[in-house]
Amino acid sequence: MLKIAREIAKTLLPKSTIYSIKRQREEKRFQKYTQEKLELNYRLVDSGFAPPKELIAKTAAFNEQELDRQSNNDVYFETGYWEILRLFQILEHFSINPRTIGSIYELGCGTARLLRHFRCIEGVRLVGSDVNPEMIEWCQQNLPEIEFYRNELKPPLAFAEDNSFDLMLASSVFTHIPLNTQELWLAEMQRILRPGGIFICSVLGKFHASTLLGNQQLQELETEGSFTLTSKDSNATYSTRLGGSGWDVIQTRAEVIRVFGSYFHIIDYIPGVQDFLVLLKSNPAVSVVINPVPFPAQKF
Ligand SMILES: C[S@@+](CC[C@H](N)C(=O)[O-])C[C@H]1O[C@@H](n2cnc3c(N)ncnc32)[C@H](O)[C@@H]1O
């Protein structure tokens, strides 16, 4: 009954109202969850400003048809809250207490759609970097509590010392890093993560293969393990065609395990619209008990 009422409301309400309702729902869920888990380490923070639409489009637009929705401010915050809550839930699934996290680094932070929400952890050091100077300038001007740096297309990250971060993220970034530099970046991420630290990152797997690639390209993906679309390819994502990045890199699960598994211990591979990897930098001094139950896949 409630479902029917919701469907009817959807057809009657303006889209902007629906987007706003969904954003508020996700914001409340995130605040409730983090307040409960962080207890005394919780800090109530607002969402911060929304970036200009052109910057959202360069980081979050899958196709032209849905551009209006995907570059809407409320949708930007809704997806940010949804994804950051899921990251907290992944940490909980692997018994990682967010109160023990002292430093977080995000590679390819874009407009800090995700990183900004970690401000709710009292006293945490937050660092983001991106190859795109427009994103970093906007972040530096609008999110003064976070350290932002521009990085080059290839490592090293001059601002980051060895073993300096407890948690690292790269959401929708290795998805745009060409294969010849992926391993350089994995080695760099391994260098700056502390032993026993967790690195959560995403790759483009089955969902993007079936949505973006034609039959011949799919065959090549199967035989080679990866397929790269450039910003000039008409079937690349809209963000990539706009110049948000140069490439969309699609990889088979076996190839991802081979490449990422050479640098980290893969503790989970979570299928979804983007597949998420939970990577651990082993620490010989600490025996980590890994949850043998996989984190639930994202439905799509
Ligand atoms: C799809 S956006 C995702 C942005 C952000 N992680 C988010 O989830 O909203 C991809 C981002 O990765 C950045 N990027 C691509 N290659 C990079 C590299 N080698 N180093 C740092 N950033 C990179 C792009 O500039 C862009 O901001």
The ligand as a Gaussian input file, in Angstrom:
#p B3LYP/6-31G(d) Opt

LIG

0 1
 C       34.368000      10.098000     -11.592000
 S       35.280000      11.276000     -10.719000
 C       35.064000      10.759000      -9.037000
 C       35.299000      11.866000      -8.054000
 C       35.090000      11.476000      -6.570000
 N       35.956000      10.372000      -6.186000
 C       33.640000      11.116000      -6.302000
 O       33.354000       9.941000      -6.002000
 O       32.793000      12.009000      -6.399000
 C       36.953000      10.789000     -11.063000
 C       37.985000      11.739000     -10.468000
 O       39.264000      11.129000     -10.554000
 C       40.206000      12.127000     -10.934000
 N       41.389000      11.428000     -11.461000
 C       41.500000      10.689000     -12.591000
 N       42.761000      10.219000     -12.708000
 C       43.431000      10.646000     -11.608000
 C       44.774000      10.487000     -11.134000
 N       45.697000       9.788000     -11.809000
 N       45.115000      11.073000      -9.974000
 C       44.203000      11.784000      -9.279000
 N       42.954000      11.997000      -9.672000
 C       42.567000      11.422000     -10.826000
 C       39.434000      13.002000     -11.906000
 O       40.031000      14.264000     -12.070000
 C       38.066000      13.080000     -11.216000
 O       37.972000      14.140000     -10.311000

